[in-house]
Amino acid sequence: MGRKKNVSSEISKNTKIKAANDADEVKKSDSEVQKCKLHPPAISLPSSSYTTITPPPPSQTCSKMQNSGLDTLPSPNT
């Protein structure tokens, strides 16, 4: 008879834990949605404060980085 009590109390304990976990997941998803709503999509600046910055094309930047790295490495033949 004691075994039945333990099983039923274990089932109710598991049910409570599952309910608590589900509630935590709902809270997490709600807070994620609120975070998305709070962040503005972009910071808008007055047009007079814009400065035009044109970065170099990515291909030039990558090749410069690769070349500088290869120049500093010792050759494997020596």
PDB file of N, H, CA, C and O in Angstrom:
ATOM      1  N   MET A   1       0.817  -1.204   0.000  1.00  0.00           N
ATOM      2  CA  MET A   1       0.000   0.000   0.000  1.00  0.00           C
ATOM      3  C   MET A   1       0.860   1.268   0.000  1.00  0.00           C
ATOM      4  O   MET A   1       0.503   2.262  -0.633  1.00  0.00           O
ATOM      5  N   GLY A   2       1.975   1.232   0.700  1.00  0.00           N
ATOM      6  H   GLY A   2       2.265   0.425   1.214  1.00  0.00           H
ATOM      7  CA  GLY A   2       2.860   2.384   0.712  1.00  0.00           C
ATOM      8  C   GLY A   2       3.398   2.699  -0.666  1.00  0.00           C
ATOM      9  O   GLY A   2       3.666   3.855  -0.992  1.00  0.00           O
ATOM     10  N   ARG A   3       3.555   1.654  -1.481  1.00  0.00           N
ATOM     11  H   ARG A   3       3.338   0.715  -1.216  1.00  0.00           H
ATOM     12  CA  ARG A   3       4.075   1.841  -2.830  1.00  0.00           C
ATOM     13  C   ARG A   3       3.119   2.675  -3.675  1.00  0.00           C
ATOM     14  O   ARG A   3       3.563   3.538  -4.432  1.00  0.00           O
ATOM     15  N   LYS A   4       1.840   2.439  -3.562  1.00  0.00           N
ATOM     16  H   LYS A   4       1.479   1.738  -2.947  1.00  0.00           H
ATOM     17  CA  LYS A   4       0.864   3.210  -4.339  1.00  0.00           C
ATOM     18  C   LYS A   4       0.914   4.685  -3.955  1.00  0.00           C
ATOM     19  O   LYS A   4       0.793   5.557  -4.816  1.00  0.00           O
ATOM     20  N   LYS A   5       1.091   4.964  -2.681  1.00  0.00           N
ATOM     21  H   LYS A   5       1.190   4.256  -1.981  1.00  0.00           H
ATOM     22  CA  LYS A   5       1.171   6.360  -2.251  1.00  0.00           C
ATOM     23  C   LYS A   5       2.393   7.032  -2.872  1.00  0.00           C
ATOM     24  O   LYS A   5       2.309   8.165  -3.346  1.00  0.00           O
ATOM     25  N   ASN A   6       3.525   6.335  -2.868  1.00  0.00           N
ATOM     26  H   ASN A   6       3.594   5.415  -2.483  1.00  0.00           H
ATOM     27  CA  ASN A   6       4.741   6.904  -3.432  1.00  0.00           C
ATOM     28  C   ASN A   6       4.580   7.174  -4.924  1.00  0.00           C
ATOM     29  O   ASN A   6       5.015   8.215  -5.418  1.00  0.00           O
ATOM     30  N   VAL A   7       3.962   6.248  -5.637  1.00  0.00           N
ATOM     31  H   VAL A   7       3.609   5.403  -5.236  1.00  0.00           H
ATOM     32  CA  VAL A   7       3.787   6.422  -7.073  1.00  0.00           C
ATOM     33  C   VAL A   7       2.875   7.606  -7.358  1.00  0.00           C
ATOM     34  O   VAL A   7       3.180   8.427  -8.224  1.00  0.00           O
ATOM     35  N   SER A   8       1.764   7.705  -6.645  1.00  0.00           N
ATOM     36  H   SER A   8       1.516   7.038  -5.942  1.00  0.00           H
ATOM     37  CA  SER A   8       0.838   8.806  -6.905  1.00  0.00           C
ATOM     38  C   SER A   8       1.459  10.145  -6.526  1.00  0.00           C
ATOM     39  O   SER A   8       1.246  11.142  -7.216  1.00  0.00           O
ATOM     40  N   SER A   9       2.224  10.179  -5.440  1.00  0.00           N
ATOM     41  H   SER A   9       2.397   9.369  -4.879  1.00  0.00           H
ATOM     42  CA  SER A   9       2.857  11.444  -5.063  1.00  0.00           C
ATOM     43  C   SER A   9       3.952  11.811  -6.066  1.00  0.00           C
ATOM     44  O   SER A   9       4.182  12.989  -6.341  1.00  0.00           O
ATOM     45  N   GLU A  10       4.627  10.793  -6.610  1.00  0.00           N
ATOM     46  H   GLU A  10       4.441   9.837  -6.387  1.00  0.00           H
ATOM     47  CA  GLU A  10       5.657  11.048  -7.617  1.00  0.00           C
ATOM     48  C   GLU A  10       5.029  11.593  -8.895  1.00  0.00           C
ATOM     49  O   GLU A  10       5.573  12.505  -9.518  1.00  0.00           O
ATOM     50  N   ILE A  11       3.889  11.038  -9.282  1.00  0.00           N
ATOM     51  H   ILE A  11       3.447  10.298  -8.776  1.00  0.00           H
ATOM     52  CA  ILE A  11       3.194  11.513 -10.483  1.00  0.00           C
ATOM     53  C   ILE A  11       2.755  12.963 -10.290  1.00  0.00           C
ATOM     54  O   ILE A  11       2.928  13.788 -11.188  1.00  0.00           O
ATOM     55  N   SER A  12       2.190  13.277  -9.128  1.00  0.00           N
ATOM     56  H   SER A  12       2.049  12.607  -8.399  1.00  0.00           H
ATOM     57  CA  SER A  12       1.747  14.653  -8.902  1.00  0.00           C
ATOM     58  C   SER A  12       2.946  15.599  -8.847  1.00  0.00           C
ATOM     59  O   SER A  12       2.856  16.744  -9.292  1.00  0.00           O
ATOM     60  N   LYS A  13       4.067  15.123  -8.301  1.00  0.00           N
ATOM     61  H   LYS A  13       4.139  14.193  -7.940  1.00  0.00           H
ATOM     62  CA  LYS A  13       5.280  15.943  -8.249  1.00  0.00           C
ATOM     63  C   LYS A  13       5.781  16.222  -9.666  1.00  0.00           C
ATOM     64  O   LYS A  13       6.157  17.350  -9.985  1.00  0.00           O
ATOM     65  N   ASN A  14       5.784  15.190 -10.515  1.00  0.00           N
ATOM     66  H   ASN A  14       5.478  14.274 -10.256  1.00  0.00           H
ATOM     67  CA  ASN A  14       6.219  15.360 -11.903  1.00  0.00           C
ATOM     68  C   ASN A  14       5.298  16.314 -12.650  1.00  0.00           C
ATOM     69  O   ASN A  14       5.754  17.123 -13.457  1.00  0.00           O
ATOM     70  N   THR A  15       4.007  16.216 -12.380  1.00  0.00           N
ATOM     71  H   THR A  15       3.636  15.558 -11.725  1.00  0.00           H
ATOM     72  CA  THR A  15       3.041  17.104 -13.034  1.00  0.00           C
ATOM     73  C   THR A  15       3.311  18.555 -12.641  1.00  0.00           C
ATOM     74  O   THR A  15       3.261  19.451 -13.483  1.00  0.00           O
ATOM     75  N   LYS A  16       3.598  18.780 -11.362  1.00  0.00           N
ATOM     76  H   LYS A  16       3.639  18.052 -10.678  1.00  0.00           H
ATOM     77  CA  LYS A  16       3.886  20.143 -10.900  1.00  0.00           C
ATOM     78  C   LYS A  16       5.168  20.673 -11.544  1.00  0.00           C
ATOM     79  O   LYS A  16       5.235  21.835 -11.945  1.00  0.00           O
ATOM     80  N   ILE A  17       6.180  19.811 -11.638  1.00  0.00           N
ATOM     81  H   ILE A  17       6.125  18.867 -11.313  1.00  0.00           H
ATOM     82  CA  ILE A  17       7.448  20.227 -12.245  1.00  0.00           C
ATOM     83  C   ILE A  17       7.238  20.576 -13.710  1.00  0.00           C
ATOM     84  O   ILE A  17       7.760  21.577 -14.199  1.00  0.00           O
ATOM     85  N   LYS A  18       6.469  19.743 -14.408  1.00  0.00           N
ATOM     86  H   LYS A  18       6.044  18.930 -14.010  1.00  0.00           H
ATOM     87  CA  LYS A  18       6.209  19.999 -15.826  1.00  0.00           C
ATOM     88  C   LYS A  18       5.463  21.319 -15.996  1.00  0.00           C
ATOM     89  O   LYS A  18       5.777  22.100 -16.894  1.00  0.00           O
ATOM     90  N   ALA A  19       4.482  21.569 -15.140  1.00  0.00           N
ATOM     91  H   ALA A  19       4.226  20.935 -14.411  1.00  0.00           H
ATOM     92  CA  ALA A  19       3.720  22.813 -15.222  1.00  0.00           C
ATOM     93  C   ALA A  19       4.626  24.015 -14.969  1.00  0.00           C
ATOM     94  O   ALA A  19       4.504  25.043 -15.635  1.00  0.00           O
ATOM     95  N   ALA A  20       5.531  23.883 -14.009  1.00  0.00           N
ATOM     96  H   ALA A  20       5.631  23.048 -13.468  1.00  0.00           H
ATOM     97  CA  ALA A  20       6.455  24.981 -13.710  1.00  0.00           C
ATOM     98  C   ALA A  20       7.393  25.228 -14.886  1.00  0.00           C
ATOM     99  O   ALA A  20       7.668  26.377 -15.232  1.00  0.00           O
ATOM    100  N   ASN A  21       7.880  24.161 -15.498  1.00  0.00           N
ATOM    101  H   ASN A  21       7.656  23.227 -15.217  1.00  0.00           H
ATOM    102  CA  ASN A  21       8.767  24.304 -16.657  1.00  0.00           C
ATOM    103  C   ASN A  21       8.037  24.958 -17.821  1.00  0.00           C
ATOM    104  O   ASN A  21       8.593  25.822 -18.499  1.00  0.00           O
ATOM    105  N   ASP A  22       6.799  24.549 -18.053  1.00  0.00           N
ATOM    106  H   ASP A  22       6.348  23.847 -17.502  1.00  0.00           H
ATOM    107  CA  ASP A  22       6.012  25.148 -19.134  1.00  0.00           C
ATOM    108  C   ASP A  22       5.807  26.638 -18.874  1.00  0.00           C
ATOM    109  O   ASP A  22       5.890  27.452 -19.794  1.00  0.00           O
ATOM    110  N   ALA A  23       5.539  26.990 -17.622  1.00  0.00           N
ATOM    111  H   ALA A  23       5.471  26.329 -16.875  1.00  0.00           H
ATOM    112  CA  ALA A  23       5.336  28.399 -17.275  1.00  0.00           C
ATOM    113  C   ALA A  23       6.619  29.190 -17.514  1.00  0.00           C
ATOM    114  O   ALA A  23       6.568  30.324 -17.990  1.00  0.00           O
ATOM    115  N   ASP A  24       7.780  28.594 -17.183  1.00  0.00           N
ATOM    116  H   ASP A  24       7.822  27.673 -16.797  1.00  0.00           H
ATOM    117  CA  ASP A  24       9.060  29.268 -17.417  1.00  0.00           C
ATOM    118  C   ASP A  24       9.281  29.507 -18.903  1.00  0.00           C
ATOM    119  O   ASP A  24       9.756  30.573 -19.297  1.00  0.00           O
ATOM    120  N   GLU A  25       8.940  28.518 -19.733  1.00  0.00           N
ATOM    121  H   GLU A  25       8.555  27.653 -19.413  1.00  0.00           H
ATOM    122  CA  GLU A  25       9.122  28.670 -21.181  1.00  0.00           C
ATOM    123  C   GLU A  25       8.242  29.788 -21.714  1.00  0.00           C
ATOM    124  O   GLU A  25       8.664  30.557 -22.578  1.00  0.00           O
ATOM    125  N   VAL A  26       7.024  29.883 -21.203  1.00  0.00           N
ATOM    126  H   VAL A  26       6.681  29.258 -20.501  1.00  0.00           H
ATOM    127  CA  VAL A  26       6.117  30.943 -21.647  1.00  0.00           C
ATOM    128  C   VAL A  26       6.684  32.298 -21.248  1.00  0.00           C
ATOM    129  O   VAL A  26       6.644  33.244 -22.035  1.00  0.00           O
ATOM    130  N   LYS A  27       7.211  32.400 -20.035  1.00  0.00           N
ATOM    131  H   LYS A  27       7.244  31.632 -19.396  1.00  0.00           H
ATOM    132  CA  LYS A  27       7.799  33.668 -19.590  1.00  0.00           C
ATOM    133  C   LYS A  27       8.987  34.045 -20.461  1.00  0.00           C
ATOM    134  O   LYS A  27       9.146  35.210 -20.826  1.00  0.00           O
ATOM    135  N   LYS A  28       9.826  33.064 -20.795  1.00  0.00           N
ATOM    136  H   LYS A  28       9.697  32.118 -20.498  1.00  0.00           H
ATOM    137  CA  LYS A  28      10.991  33.335 -21.633  1.00  0.00           C
ATOM    138  C   LYS A  28      10.562  33.841 -23.001  1.00  0.00           C
ATOM    139  O   LYS A  28      11.112  34.819 -23.508  1.00  0.00           O
ATOM    140  N   SER A  29       9.584  33.180 -23.594  1.00  0.00           N
ATOM    141  H   SER A  29       9.137  32.386 -23.182  1.00  0.00           H
ATOM    142  CA  SER A  29       9.166  33.593 -24.933  1.00  0.00           C
ATOM    143  C   SER A  29       8.525  34.979 -24.885  1.00  0.00           C
ATOM    144  O   SER A  29       8.705  35.773 -25.809  1.00  0.00           O
ATOM    145  N   ASP A  30       7.785  35.275 -23.827  1.00  0.00           N
ATOM    146  H   ASP A  30       7.640  34.630 -23.077  1.00  0.00           H
ATOM    147  CA  ASP A  30       7.199  36.607 -23.694  1.00  0.00           C
ATOM    148  C   ASP A  30       8.285  37.666 -23.577  1.00  0.00           C
ATOM    149  O   ASP A  30       8.186  38.725 -24.196  1.00  0.00           O
ATOM    150  N   SER A  31       9.317  37.393 -22.792  1.00  0.00           N
ATOM    151  H   SER A  31       9.398  36.532 -22.289  1.00  0.00           H
ATOM    152  CA  SER A  31      10.372  38.388 -22.616  1.00  0.00           C
ATOM    153  C   SER A  31      11.158  38.578 -23.904  1.00  0.00           C
ATOM    154  O   SER A  31      11.603  39.690 -24.191  1.00  0.00           O
ATOM    155  N   GLU A  32      11.339  37.514 -24.691  1.00  0.00           N
ATOM    156  H   GLU A  32      10.978  36.611 -24.458  1.00  0.00           H
ATOM    157  CA  GLU A  32      12.029  37.646 -25.974  1.00  0.00           C
ATOM    158  C   GLU A  32      11.227  38.529 -26.916  1.00  0.00           C
ATOM    159  O   GLU A  32      11.793  39.358 -27.628  1.00  0.00           O
ATOM    160  N   VAL A  33       9.922  38.356 -26.922  1.00  0.00           N
ATOM    161  H   VAL A  33       9.461  37.683 -26.344  1.00  0.00           H
ATOM    162  CA  VAL A  33       9.070  39.177 -27.787  1.00  0.00           C
ATOM    163  C   VAL A  33       9.147  40.631 -27.344  1.00  0.00           C
ATOM    164  O   VAL A  33       9.224  41.531 -28.180  1.00  0.00           O
ATOM    165  N   GLN A  34       9.127  40.868 -26.036  1.00  0.00           N
ATOM    166  H   GLN A  34       9.064  40.137 -25.356  1.00  0.00           H
ATOM    167  CA  GLN A  34       9.203  42.236 -25.540  1.00  0.00           C
ATOM    168  C   GLN A  34      10.537  42.873 -25.898  1.00  0.00           C
ATOM    169  O   GLN A  34      10.577  44.053 -26.248  1.00  0.00           O
ATOM    170  N   LYS A  35      11.631  42.121 -25.820  1.00  0.00           N
ATOM    171  H   LYS A  35      11.599  41.163 -25.536  1.00  0.00           H
ATOM    172  CA  LYS A  35      12.934  42.662 -26.180  1.00  0.00           C
ATOM    173  C   LYS A  35      12.936  43.111 -27.633  1.00  0.00           C
ATOM    174  O   LYS A  35      13.465  44.173 -27.960  1.00  0.00           O
ATOM    175  N   CYS A  36      12.351  42.308 -28.495  1.00  0.00           N
ATOM    176  H   CYS A  36      11.922  41.444 -28.229  1.00  0.00           H
ATOM    177  CA  CYS A  36      12.314  42.665 -29.909  1.00  0.00           C
ATOM    178  C   CYS A  36      11.511  43.942 -30.118  1.00  0.00           C
ATOM    179  O   CYS A  36      11.869  44.771 -30.954  1.00  0.00           O
ATOM    180  N   LYS A  37      10.441  44.103 -29.373  1.00  0.00           N
ATOM    181  H   LYS A  37      10.150  43.429 -28.694  1.00  0.00           H
ATOM    182  CA  LYS A  37       9.605  45.284 -29.538  1.00  0.00           C
ATOM    183  C   LYS A  37      10.300  46.531 -28.998  1.00  0.00           C
ATOM    184  O   LYS A  37      10.098  47.626 -29.521  1.00  0.00           O
ATOM    185  N   LEU A  38      11.120  46.373 -27.954  1.00  0.00           N
ATOM    186  H   LEU A  38      11.284  45.483 -27.529  1.00  0.00           H
ATOM    187  CA  LEU A  38      11.761  47.530 -27.342  1.00  0.00           C
ATOM    188  C   LEU A  38      12.885  48.097 -28.190  1.00  0.00           C
ATOM    189  O   LEU A  38      13.093  49.311 -28.199  1.00  0.00           O
ATOM    190  N   HIS A  39      13.614  47.249 -28.905  1.00  0.00           N
ATOM    191  H   HIS A  39      13.444  46.263 -28.898  1.00  0.00           H
ATOM    192  CA  HIS A  39      14.747  47.722 -29.695  1.00  0.00           C
ATOM    193  C   HIS A  39      14.266  48.383 -30.980  1.00  0.00           C
ATOM    194  O   HIS A  39      13.543  47.758 -31.756  1.00  0.00           O
ATOM    195  N   PRO A  40      14.649  49.626 -31.219  1.00  0.00           N
ATOM    196  CA  PRO A  40      14.279  50.264 -32.487  1.00  0.00           C
ATOM    197  C   PRO A  40      15.052  49.621 -33.632  1.00  0.00           C
ATOM    198  O   PRO A  40      16.169  49.147 -33.422  1.00  0.00           O
ATOM    199  N   PRO A  41      14.493  49.593 -34.824  1.00  0.00           N
ATOM    200  CA  PRO A  41      15.168  48.953 -35.951  1.00  0.00           C
ATOM    201  C   PRO A  41      16.474  49.649 -36.328  1.00  0.00           C
ATOM    202  O   PRO A  41      17.420  48.983 -36.749  1.00  0.00           O
ATOM    203  N   ALA A  42      16.546  50.950 -36.188  1.00  0.00           N
ATOM    204  H   ALA A  42      15.777  51.491 -35.845  1.00  0.00           H
ATOM    205  CA  ALA A  42      17.775  51.675 -36.515  1.00  0.00           C
ATOM    206  C   ALA A  42      17.751  53.017 -35.805  1.00  0.00           C
ATOM    207  O   ALA A  42      16.684  53.548 -35.497  1.00  0.00           O
ATOM    208  N   ILE A  43      18.917  53.553 -35.552  1.00  0.00           N
ATOM    209  H   ILE A  43      19.783  53.121 -35.802  1.00  0.00           H
ATOM    210  CA  ILE A  43      18.997  54.873 -34.931  1.00  0.00           C
ATOM    211  C   ILE A  43      18.940  55.904 -36.051  1.00  0.00           C
ATOM    212  O   ILE A  43      19.772  55.901 -36.958  1.00  0.00           O
ATOM    213  N   SER A  44      17.965  56.770 -35.976  1.00  0.00           N
ATOM    214  H   SER A  44      17.289  56.772 -35.240  1.00  0.00           H
ATOM    215  CA  SER A  44      17.832  57.770 -37.036  1.00  0.00           C
ATOM    216  C   SER A  44      18.562  59.042 -36.617  1.00  0.00           C
ATOM    217  O   SER A  44      18.344  59.575 -35.529  1.00  0.00           O
ATOM    218  N   LEU A  45      19.421  59.507 -37.494  1.00  0.00           N
ATOM    219  H   LEU A  45      19.599  59.073 -38.377  1.00  0.00           H
ATOM    220  CA  LEU A  45      20.177  60.727 -37.252  1.00  0.00           C
ATOM    221  C   LEU A  45      19.692  61.819 -38.192  1.00  0.00           C
ATOM    222  O   LEU A  45      19.200  61.528 -39.282  1.00  0.00           O
ATOM    223  N   PRO A  46      19.828  63.065 -37.781  1.00  0.00           N
ATOM    224  CA  PRO A  46      19.481  64.145 -38.706  1.00  0.00           C
ATOM    225  C   PRO A  46      20.372  64.078 -39.942  1.00  0.00           C
ATOM    226  O   PRO A  46      21.531  63.673 -39.852  1.00  0.00           O
ATOM    227  N   SER A  47      19.843  64.468 -41.082  1.00  0.00           N
ATOM    228  H   SER A  47      18.901  64.797 -41.155  1.00  0.00           H
ATOM    229  CA  SER A  47      20.583  64.338 -42.337  1.00  0.00           C
ATOM    230  C   SER A  47      21.862  65.176 -42.336  1.00  0.00           C
ATOM    231  O   SER A  47      22.795  64.847 -43.069  1.00  0.00           O
ATOM    232  N   SER A  48      21.938  66.228 -41.553  1.00  0.00           N
ATOM    233  H   SER A  48      21.181  66.495 -40.958  1.00  0.00           H
ATOM    234  CA  SER A  48      23.129  67.075 -41.541  1.00  0.00           C
ATOM    235  C   SER A  48      24.318  66.379 -40.872  1.00  0.00           C
ATOM    236  O   SER A  48      25.462  66.758 -41.122  1.00  0.00           O
ATOM    237  N   SER A  49      24.078  65.385 -40.040  1.00  0.00           N
ATOM    238  H   SER A  49      23.149  65.077 -39.837  1.00  0.00           H
ATOM    239  CA  SER A  49      25.187  64.743 -39.330  1.00  0.00           C
ATOM    240  C   SER A  49      25.717  63.507 -40.056  1.00  0.00           C
ATOM    241  O   SER A  49      26.622  62.843 -39.552  1.00  0.00           O
ATOM    242  N   TYR A  50      25.176  63.192 -41.213  1.00  0.00           N
ATOM    243  H   TYR A  50      24.440  63.732 -41.622  1.00  0.00           H
ATOM    244  CA  TYR A  50      25.663  62.031 -41.962  1.00  0.00           C
ATOM    245  C   TYR A  50      27.031  62.313 -42.571  1.00  0.00           C
ATOM    246  O   TYR A  50      27.251  63.375 -43.151  1.00  0.00           O
ATOM    247  N   THR A  51      27.931  61.376 -42.439  1.00  0.00           N
ATOM    248  H   THR A  51      27.752  60.513 -41.967  1.00  0.00           H
ATOM    249  CA  THR A  51      29.208  61.454 -43.142  1.00  0.00           C
ATOM    250  C   THR A  51      29.328  60.205 -43.998  1.00  0.00           C
ATOM    251  O   THR A  51      29.035  59.099 -43.543  1.00  0.00           O
ATOM    252  N   THR A  52      29.749  60.383 -45.210  1.00  0.00           N
ATOM    253  H   THR A  52      29.986  61.281 -45.580  1.00  0.00           H
ATOM    254  CA  THR A  52      29.824  59.255 -46.128  1.00  0.00           C
ATOM    255  C   THR A  52      31.155  58.548 -45.951  1.00  0.00           C
ATOM    256  O   THR A  52      32.217  59.130 -46.171  1.00  0.00           O
ATOM    257  N   ILE A  53      31.086  57.296 -45.556  1.00  0.00           N
ATOM    258  H   ILE A  53      30.223  56.823 -45.378  1.00  0.00           H
ATOM    259  CA  ILE A  53      32.291  56.478 -45.401  1.00  0.00           C
ATOM    260  C   ILE A  53      32.147  55.302 -46.353  1.00  0.00           C
ATOM    261  O   ILE A  53      31.206  54.516 -46.246  1.00  0.00           O
ATOM    262  N   THR A  54      33.080  55.188 -47.278  1.00  0.00           N
ATOM    263  H   THR A  54      33.845  55.827 -47.364  1.00  0.00           H
ATOM    264  CA  THR A  54      33.022  54.070 -48.218  1.00  0.00           C
ATOM    265  C   THR A  54      34.166  53.118 -47.911  1.00  0.00           C
ATOM    266  O   THR A  54      35.324  53.437 -48.181  1.00  0.00           O
ATOM    267  N   PRO A  55      33.860  51.956 -47.354  1.00  0.00           N
ATOM    268  CA  PRO A  55      34.915  50.981 -47.071  1.00  0.00           C
ATOM    269  C   PRO A  55      35.437  50.374 -48.362  1.00  0.00           C
ATOM    270  O   PRO A  55      34.726  50.366 -49.367  1.00  0.00           O
ATOM    271  N   PRO A  56      36.668  49.863 -48.358  1.00  0.00           N
ATOM    272  CA  PRO A  56      37.192  49.224 -49.568  1.00  0.00           C
ATOM    273  C   PRO A  56      36.400  47.959 -49.875  1.00  0.00           C
ATOM    274  O   PRO A  56      35.809  47.370 -48.970  1.00  0.00           O
ATOM    275  N   PRO A  57      36.377  47.538 -51.118  1.00  0.00           N
ATOM    276  CA  PRO A  57      35.655  46.315 -51.454  1.00  0.00           C
ATOM    277  C   PRO A  57      36.208  45.133 -50.667  1.00  0.00           C
ATOM    278  O   PRO A  57      37.408  45.085 -50.394  1.00  0.00           O
ATOM    279  N   PRO A  58      35.360  44.183 -50.298  1.00  0.00           N
ATOM    280  CA  PRO A  58      35.806  43.059 -49.475  1.00  0.00           C
ATOM    281  C   PRO A  58      36.929  42.252 -50.122  1.00  0.00           C
ATOM    282  O   PRO A  58      37.783  41.726 -49.409  1.00  0.00           O
ATOM    283  N   SER A  59      36.954  42.139 -51.437  1.00  0.00           N
ATOM    284  H   SER A  59      36.260  42.566 -52.016  1.00  0.00           H
ATOM    285  CA  SER A  59      37.980  41.327 -52.090  1.00  0.00           C
ATOM    286  C   SER A  59      39.371  41.914 -51.849  1.00  0.00           C
ATOM    287  O   SER A  59      40.322  41.165 -51.627  1.00  0.00           O
ATOM    288  N   GLN A  60      39.504  43.240 -51.888  1.00  0.00           N
ATOM    289  H   GLN A  60      38.732  43.849 -52.069  1.00  0.00           H
ATOM    290  CA  GLN A  60      40.806  43.868 -51.643  1.00  0.00           C
ATOM    291  C   GLN A  60      41.234  43.673 -50.196  1.00  0.00           C
ATOM    292  O   GLN A  60      42.402  43.395 -49.925  1.00  0.00           O
ATOM    293  N   THR A  61      40.300  43.816 -49.270  1.00  0.00           N
ATOM    294  H   THR A  61      39.351  44.042 -49.491  1.00  0.00           H
ATOM    295  CA  THR A  61      40.627  43.664 -47.859  1.00  0.00           C
ATOM    296  C   THR A  61      41.093  42.246 -47.572  1.00  0.00           C
ATOM    297  O   THR A  61      42.087  42.056 -46.871  1.00  0.00           O
ATOM    298  N   CYS A  62      40.399  41.256 -48.095  1.00  0.00           N
ATOM    299  H   CYS A  62      39.592  41.411 -48.665  1.00  0.00           H
ATOM    300  CA  CYS A  62      40.761  39.866 -47.839  1.00  0.00           C
ATOM    301  C   CYS A  62      42.122  39.539 -48.438  1.00  0.00           C
ATOM    302  O   CYS A  62      42.931  38.875 -47.791  1.00  0.00           O
ATOM    303  N   SER A  63      42.390  39.990 -49.657  1.00  0.00           N
ATOM    304  H   SER A  63      41.733  40.530 -50.182  1.00  0.00           H
ATOM    305  CA  SER A  63      43.668  39.661 -50.285  1.00  0.00           C
ATOM    306  C   SER A  63      44.819  40.323 -49.538  1.00  0.00           C
ATOM    307  O   SER A  63      45.890  39.728 -49.415  1.00  0.00           O
ATOM    308  N   LYS A  64      44.625  41.533 -49.041  1.00  0.00           N
ATOM    309  H   LYS A  64      43.755  42.016 -49.141  1.00  0.00           H
ATOM    310  CA  LYS A  64      45.678  42.197 -48.271  1.00  0.00           C
ATOM    311  C   LYS A  64      45.963  41.421 -46.995  1.00  0.00           C
ATOM    312  O   LYS A  64      47.122  41.252 -46.618  1.00  0.00           O
ATOM    313  N   MET A  65      44.920  40.949 -46.329  1.00  0.00           N
ATOM    314  H   MET A  65      43.978  41.086 -46.635  1.00  0.00           H
ATOM    315  CA  MET A  65      45.105  40.206 -45.092  1.00  0.00           C
ATOM    316  C   MET A  65      45.826  38.887 -45.363  1.00  0.00           C
ATOM    317  O   MET A  65      46.717  38.502 -44.606  1.00  0.00           O
ATOM    318  N   GLN A  66      45.454  38.205 -46.417  1.00  0.00           N
ATOM    319  H   GLN A  66      44.730  38.517 -47.032  1.00  0.00           H
ATOM    320  CA  GLN A  66      46.084  36.928 -46.733  1.00  0.00           C
ATOM    321  C   GLN A  66      47.552  37.134 -47.094  1.00  0.00           C
ATOM    322  O   GLN A  66      48.408  36.371 -46.646  1.00  0.00           O
ATOM    323  N   ASN A  67      47.851  38.139 -47.885  1.00  0.00           N
ATOM    324  H   ASN A  67      47.156  38.759 -48.249  1.00  0.00           H
ATOM    325  CA  ASN A  67      49.236  38.396 -48.291  1.00  0.00           C
ATOM    326  C   ASN A  67      50.102  38.753 -47.095  1.00  0.00           C
ATOM    327  O   ASN A  67      51.225  38.263 -46.982  1.00  0.00           O
ATOM    328  N   SER A  68      49.606  39.590 -46.208  1.00  0.00           N
ATOM    329  H   SER A  68      48.693  39.987 -46.300  1.00  0.00           H
ATOM    330  CA  SER A  68      50.420  39.987 -45.059  1.00  0.00           C
ATOM    331  C   SER A  68      50.661  38.790 -44.153  1.00  0.00           C
ATOM    332  O   SER A  68      51.733  38.681 -43.559  1.00  0.00           O
ATOM    333  N   GLY A  69      49.706  37.902 -44.034  1.00  0.00           N
ATOM    334  H   GLY A  69      48.835  37.990 -44.516  1.00  0.00           H
ATOM    335  CA  GLY A  69      49.892  36.706 -43.214  1.00  0.00           C
ATOM    336  C   GLY A  69      50.897  35.764 -43.832  1.00  0.00           C
ATOM    337  O   GLY A  69      51.684  35.153 -43.110  1.00  0.00           O
ATOM    338  N   LEU A  70      50.896  35.627 -45.148  1.00  0.00           N
ATOM    339  H   LEU A  70      50.257  36.123 -45.734  1.00  0.00           H
ATOM    340  CA  LEU A  70      51.822  34.717 -45.814  1.00  0.00           C
ATOM    341  C   LEU A  70      53.244  35.253 -45.775  1.00  0.00           C
ATOM    342  O   LEU A  70      54.194  34.474 -45.706  1.00  0.00           O
ATOM    343  N   ASP A  71      53.404  36.558 -45.817  1.00  0.00           N
ATOM    344  H   ASP A  71      52.632  37.191 -45.873  1.00  0.00           H
ATOM    345  CA  ASP A  71      54.741  37.144 -45.803  1.00  0.00           C
ATOM    346  C   ASP A  71      55.448  36.889 -44.470  1.00  0.00           C
ATOM    347  O   ASP A  71      56.671  36.756 -44.440  1.00  0.00           O
ATOM    348  N   THR A  72      54.707  36.821 -43.384  1.00  0.00           N
ATOM    349  H   THR A  72      53.713  36.929 -43.408  1.00  0.00           H
ATOM    350  CA  THR A  72      55.335  36.678 -42.072  1.00  0.00           C
ATOM    351  C   THR A  72      55.600  35.229 -41.703  1.00  0.00           C
ATOM    352  O   THR A  72      56.369  34.978 -40.774  1.00  0.00           O
ATOM    353  N   LEU A  73      55.000  34.266 -42.387  1.00  0.00           N
ATOM    354  H   LEU A  73      54.376  34.470 -43.141  1.00  0.00           H
ATOM    355  CA  LEU A  73      55.211  32.856 -42.065  1.00  0.00           C
ATOM    356  C   LEU A  73      56.510  32.344 -42.676  1.00  0.00           C
ATOM    357  O   LEU A  73      56.825  32.680 -43.818  1.00  0.00           O
ATOM    358  N   PRO A  74      57.273  31.533 -41.933  1.00  0.00           N
ATOM    359  CA  PRO A  74      58.471  30.936 -42.528  1.00  0.00           C
ATOM    360  C   PRO A  74      58.070  29.861 -43.529  1.00  0.00           C
ATOM    361  O   PRO A  74      57.031  29.220 -43.370  1.00  0.00           O
ATOM    362  N   SER A  75      58.877  29.664 -44.544  1.00  0.00           N
ATOM    363  H   SER A  75      59.721  30.184 -44.673  1.00  0.00           H
ATOM    364  CA  SER A  75      58.529  28.662 -45.549  1.00  0.00           C
ATOM    365  C   SER A  75      58.764  27.269 -44.970  1.00  0.00           C
ATOM    366  O   SER A  75      59.710  27.083 -44.204  1.00  0.00           O
ATOM    367  N   PRO A  76      57.936  26.292 -45.311  1.00  0.00           N
ATOM    368  CA  PRO A  76      58.078  24.945 -44.752  1.00  0.00           C
ATOM    369  C   PRO A  76      59.307  24.211 -45.292  1.00  0.00           C
ATOM    370  O   PRO A  76      59.693  23.189 -44.723  1.00  0.00           O
ATOM    371  N   ASN A  77      59.937  24.691 -46.369  1.00  0.00           N
ATOM    372  H   ASN A  77      59.625  25.521 -46.832  1.00  0.00           H
ATOM    373  CA  ASN A  77      61.085  24.009 -46.971  1.00  0.00           C
ATOM    374  C   ASN A  77      62.377  24.242 -46.200  1.00  0.00           C
ATOM    375  O   ASN A  77      63.335  23.490 -46.381  1.00  0.00           O
ATOM    376  N   THR A  78      62.433  25.267 -45.340  1.00  0.00           N
ATOM    377  H   THR A  78      61.655  25.878 -45.192  1.00  0.00           H
ATOM    378  CA  THR A  78      63.695  25.555 -44.648  1.00  0.00           C
ATOM    379  C   THR A  78      63.815  24.829 -43.337  1.00  0.00           C
ATOM    380  O   THR A  78      64.820  24.971 -42.642  1.00  0.00           O
TER     381      THR A  78
END
